[in-house]
């Protein structure tokens, strides 16, 4: 890990009034724990610039009243409006004792899925790990060369010697998302999509034509003639079986 020296002054008064007074003077109230006892101290706000505004994990060498103590930042609080630092928690580094920290994630390589038009989405930028201070790297490198469209890398896919991952194994670190809109596809793929759509439309028209032809036939497969009952009508009126009238009267 990278190192940073910070000079602090021990503080006896740990109340809110004292904390506000320190902030007005450009100092940040802090606490150091994890060792035999807690230590309350303060340091100049500007001395935390290279610690807070960086994604890297940094070992801090706290120099308080002639003592030098190794530590890492565990938690930080900011003012909701001004964004100034309100308070910082540090955990002491003790030889042979494991600590839990948030390790930065860095992606390495070029994703095959991105080169095919996919969108790379990094879900986790830090992973919580537990390990001895000497075994904790500055960052966690995740290789994405084999990441294709529709696939992801989860916590369970990462193995680093002497590191214990505290996040759930199913947590997704990074994934490649398929493009949503058709216009994002390559020209050849877009052409194939359009051709398939035209073929589908032609097939539907052919089916509708066949159904129309079937509807014009009667039940026995023969076409119906005008008249509604399937029988031909004679000219001049209906034919009745048994009595057909002649043109000049009854014939005897």
C-alpha positions as CSV (number, residue, x, y, z in Angstrom):
1,X,0.0,0.0,0.0
2,X,1.0,3.6,-0.5
3,X,1.8,5.6,2.6
4,X,0.9,9.1,3.9
5,X,2.1,10.9,6.9
6,X,-0.4,12.9,9.0
7,X,0.5,14.9,12.1
8,X,-2.3,14.9,14.7
9,X,-2.9,16.5,18.1
10,X,-4.5,14.5,20.9
11,X,-7.8,16.0,22.2
12,X,-9.3,15.4,25.6
13,X,-12.6,17.0,25.0
14,X,-14.7,14.9,22.7
15,X,-18.0,16.8,22.8
16,X,-19.9,18.5,20.0
17,X,-18.9,22.0,21.0
18,X,-15.2,21.1,20.8
19,X,-15.7,19.4,17.4
20,X,-17.4,22.5,16.0
21,X,-14.6,24.7,17.4
22,X,-12.0,22.5,15.7
23,X,-13.8,22.7,12.4
24,X,-14.0,26.4,12.6
25,X,-10.2,26.4,13.0
26,X,-9.7,24.3,9.9
27,X,-9.1,21.0,11.7
28,X,-10.9,17.6,11.5
29,X,-11.9,15.6,14.6
30,X,-10.8,12.0,14.3
31,X,-10.7,8.7,16.3
32,X,-8.3,5.8,16.1
33,X,-9.4,2.4,17.3
34,X,-8.6,-1.3,16.9
35,X,-5.6,-1.3,19.3
36,X,-5.5,-1.5,23.1
37,X,-7.3,1.8,23.5
38,X,-9.1,4.5,21.5
39,X,-7.3,7.7,20.7
40,X,-9.2,10.9,20.0
41,X,-7.2,13.5,17.9
42,X,-7.5,16.2,15.3
43,X,-5.5,17.2,12.2
44,X,-5.5,19.9,9.7
45,X,-8.2,19.5,7.0
46,X,-5.8,20.1,4.1
47,X,-3.5,17.2,5.3
48,X,-6.3,14.7,4.3
49,X,-6.5,15.9,0.6
50,X,-4.3,13.0,-0.7
51,X,-6.1,10.5,1.4
52,X,-9.8,11.3,0.8
53,X,-9.8,12.3,-2.8
54,X,-8.3,9.2,-4.3
55,X,-9.6,5.7,-5.1
56,X,-6.5,4.0,-3.8
57,X,-6.2,2.3,-0.4
58,X,-3.5,4.2,1.6
59,X,-1.7,3.3,4.8
60,X,-1.6,6.4,7.1
61,X,1.3,7.0,9.4
62,X,-0.3,8.9,12.3
63,X,2.2,11.0,14.3
64,X,0.6,11.9,17.6
65,X,2.6,13.3,20.5
66,X,5.8,11.7,19.4
67,X,4.3,8.3,18.6
68,X,3.9,6.9,15.1
69,X,1.0,4.5,14.5
70,X,0.1,2.7,11.3
71,X,-3.6,2.9,10.3
72,X,-6.1,2.9,7.4
73,X,-9.2,5.1,7.0
74,X,-12.3,3.1,8.0
75,X,-15.1,5.7,7.7
76,X,-15.6,9.3,6.8
77,X,-18.4,11.8,7.2
78,X,-19.0,14.9,5.0
79,X,-21.2,17.9,5.5
80,X,-24.4,17.4,3.4
81,X,-24.3,21.0,2.0
82,X,-20.7,22.2,2.0
83,X,-19.2,18.8,1.5
84,X,-16.5,19.6,4.0
85,X,-15.0,16.7,6.1
86,X,-16.8,16.4,9.4
87,X,-15.1,13.3,11.0
88,X,-12.8,10.4,10.1
89,X,-12.4,7.0,11.7
90,X,-9.1,5.1,11.5
91,X,-8.4,1.5,12.4
92,X,-5.0,0.7,13.8
93,X,-2.8,-1.8,11.9
94,X,-1.5,-4.5,14.3
95,X,0.9,-7.2,13.1
96,X,-0.8,-10.6,12.9
97,X,-4.3,-9.1,13.2
98,X,-6.7,-9.1,10.3
99,X,-8.6,-6.0,9.3
100,X,-11.6,-5.4,7.1
101,X,-11.2,-2.7,4.4
102,X,-12.9,-1.6,1.1
103,X,-10.5,-2.5,-1.7
104,X,-10.7,-0.5,-5.0
105,X,-11.6,-2.4,-8.2
106,X,-9.7,-1.7,-11.4
107,X,-10.7,-3.2,-14.7
108,X,-7.9,-4.5,-17.0
109,X,-8.0,-5.4,-20.7
110,X,-10.5,-4.9,-23.5
111,X,-13.8,-6.7,-23.4
112,X,-14.7,-8.8,-26.4
113,X,-18.4,-7.9,-25.9
114,X,-17.7,-4.2,-26.0
115,X,-15.9,-4.6,-29.4
116,X,-19.0,-6.4,-30.6
117,X,-21.2,-3.4,-29.7
118,X,-22.1,-4.2,-26.1
119,X,-22.1,-1.8,-23.2
120,X,-19.7,-2.3,-20.3
121,X,-21.3,-1.7,-16.9
122,X,-19.2,-1.7,-13.7
123,X,-21.5,-2.4,-10.8
124,X,-19.0,-2.5,-8.0
125,X,-16.1,-0.1,-7.6
126,X,-15.0,-1.4,-4.2
127,X,-15.1,-4.8,-2.6
128,X,-14.9,-5.4,1.1
129,X,-12.1,-7.8,2.0
130,X,-10.5,-9.2,5.2
131,X,-6.8,-9.9,5.5
132,X,-3.6,-9.1,7.2
133,X,-2.3,-5.6,6.5
134,X,0.8,-6.9,4.7
135,X,-1.4,-9.0,2.4
136,X,-3.7,-6.2,1.3
137,X,-2.8,-4.8,-2.2
138,X,-3.4,-1.2,-3.3
139,X,-6.3,-2.3,-5.6
140,X,-8.0,-5.4,-7.0
141,X,-7.4,-6.0,-10.7
142,X,-10.3,-7.7,-12.6
143,X,-9.5,-8.9,-16.2
144,X,-12.3,-8.4,-18.7
145,X,-10.8,-9.7,-22.0
146,X,-13.0,-12.8,-22.1
147,X,-16.2,-10.9,-21.1
148,X,-18.7,-11.2,-24.0
149,X,-22.2,-9.8,-24.5
150,X,-24.7,-11.2,-21.9
151,X,-22.0,-12.4,-19.4
152,X,-20.7,-11.0,-16.1
153,X,-18.0,-11.4,-13.5
154,X,-19.1,-12.0,-10.0
155,X,-17.3,-11.9,-6.6
156,X,-17.2,-15.7,-6.7
157,X,-15.1,-15.6,-9.9
158,X,-12.3,-13.6,-8.2
159,X,-9.5,-15.5,-6.3
160,X,-6.7,-13.6,-4.6
161,X,-4.3,-15.4,-2.3
162,X,-4.7,-14.5,1.4
163,X,-7.8,-12.3,0.8
164,X,-11.2,-13.2,2.2
165,X,-14.1,-11.5,0.4
166,X,-16.9,-10.3,2.6
167,X,-19.4,-9.4,-0.1
168,X,-21.9,-12.0,-1.3
169,X,-20.5,-14.5,-3.9
170,X,-23.4,-13.7,-6.3
171,X,-22.7,-9.9,-6.4
172,X,-22.0,-8.8,-9.9
173,X,-18.8,-6.7,-10.3
174,X,-19.0,-6.0,-14.0
175,X,-21.1,-7.1,-17.0
176,X,-21.6,-6.5,-20.7
177,X,-25.1,-5.5,-21.7
178,X,-26.5,-6.2,-25.2
179,X,-27.6,-3.2,-27.2
180,X,-31.4,-2.5,-26.9
181,X,-32.3,-0.8,-30.2
182,X,-32.1,-2.3,-33.6
183,X,-30.3,0.7,-35.0
184,X,-27.3,-0.1,-32.8
185,X,-26.8,-3.4,-34.6
186,X,-24.2,-3.9,-37.4
187,X,-25.5,-3.2,-41.0
188,X,-25.3,-6.9,-41.9
189,X,-27.4,-7.9,-38.9
190,X,-29.9,-5.1,-39.5
191,X,-30.3,-6.3,-43.2
192,X,-31.0,-9.8,-42.1
193,X,-33.6,-8.6,-39.5
194,X,-35.4,-6.6,-42.2
195,X,-35.4,-9.6,-44.7
196,X,-36.9,-11.9,-42.1
197,X,-39.6,-9.3,-41.5
198,X,-40.5,-9.2,-45.2
199,X,-40.6,-12.9,-45.5
200,X,-42.9,-13.1,-42.5
201,X,-45.3,-10.6,-44.1
202,X,-45.4,-12.5,-47.4
203,X,-46.2,-15.8,-45.6
204,X,-49.1,-14.2,-43.8
205,X,-50.6,-12.8,-47.0
206,X,-50.4,-16.3,-48.7
207,X,-52.2,-17.8,-45.7
208,X,-55.0,-15.2,-45.8
209,X,-55.5,-15.8,-49.6
210,X,-55.8,-19.6,-49.1
211,X,-58.4,-19.1,-46.3
212,X,-60.5,-16.8,-48.6
213,X,-60.6,-19.5,-51.3
214,X,-61.6,-22.1,-48.9
215,X,-64.5,-20.0,-47.6
216,X,-66.0,-19.6,-51.1
217,X,-66.6,-23.4,-51.5
218,X,-69.5,-25.4,-50.1
219,X,-69.2,-28.3,-47.8
220,X,-68.8,-30.8,-50.6
221,X,-66.0,-28.9,-52.2
222,X,-68.2,-27.5,-55.1
223,X,-68.9,-23.8,-55.6
224,X,-72.3,-22.6,-54.7
225,X,-74.6,-21.0,-57.3
226,X,-76.8,-17.9,-56.7
227,X,-80.0,-18.7,-55.0
228,X,-78.9,-19.4,-51.6
229,X,-80.1,-23.1,-51.4
230,X,-77.7,-24.5,-53.9
231,X,-80.4,-25.3,-56.5
232,X,-80.8,-23.4,-59.8
233,X,-84.0,-21.2,-60.2
234,X,-86.1,-21.4,-63.4
235,X,-86.8,-18.3,-65.4
236,X,-90.2,-16.8,-64.9
237,X,-91.0,-18.1,-61.5
238,X,-90.8,-21.1,-59.2
239,X,-91.5,-24.6,-60.5
240,X,-94.0,-26.7,-58.6
241,X,-94.1,-30.4,-58.8
242,X,-97.6,-31.7,-60.2
243,X,-99.2,-28.6,-61.8
244,X,-97.7,-26.5,-64.5
245,X,-99.9,-23.8,-66.0
246,X,-100.0,-23.4,-69.8
247,X,-100.3,-20.3,-71.9
248,X,-104.1,-20.4,-73.0
249,X,-106.1,-22.3,-70.5
250,X,-106.7,-25.8,-69.3
251,X,-106.1,-28.6,-71.9
252,X,-108.6,-31.4,-71.7
